[in-house]
Every structure is written in C-alpha cells, then in structure tokens.
Amino acid sequence: MVDLANPIILYDGVCALCNRAVRFVLKHDYHDRFRFAALQTLLAVYSVPIVSIFI
C-alpha cells in the first residue's frame, strides 16, 4: 500500500551531500509530510526494483 500523504524519500546514507539535503528538507518540512530511508536499509533494498544492465 502506497502512502501518498507521506512519501518516502530514499537517499544514500553515506553521502555527505545527501545527508545535508535530508537535513534541509527536515528543517523545512513544517507539515511533517516526508519520510526518509537510507538506501542501505532493508526498506530501501526491498522497495527499489533490481535493474540489471548487461554490456
């Protein structure tokens, strides 16, 4: 079930720029709308489709 009222933003948990962006959004998310999950978590692993590229 997709919760459109509270979308989950996936981000790279080891990227300093990504962490700063998450902190920026959290600071300005006055309505507590967004949820976050690092790409290294199980939630993200099972949410992102696996894409294989064969060259």
URKABEL-V94565 format. One record per backbone hydrogen bond with DSSP energy under -0.5 kcal/mol. CO is the residue of the C=O (numbers start at 1). NH is the residue of the N-H. Records with the same first field share a line. If there is no record, write none. Layout:
CO: NH, NH
//
This chain:
2: 4
3: 6
7: 9, 35
8: 10
9: 37
11: 13, 39
12: 15
14: 16
15: 19
16: 20
17: 21
18: 22
19: 23
20: 24
21: 25
22: 26
23: 27
24: 28
25: 29
26: 29
28: 30
29: 32
35: 9
37: 11
38: 41
41: 45
42: 46
43: 47
44: 48
49: 51
50: 52
52: 54
53: 55
//
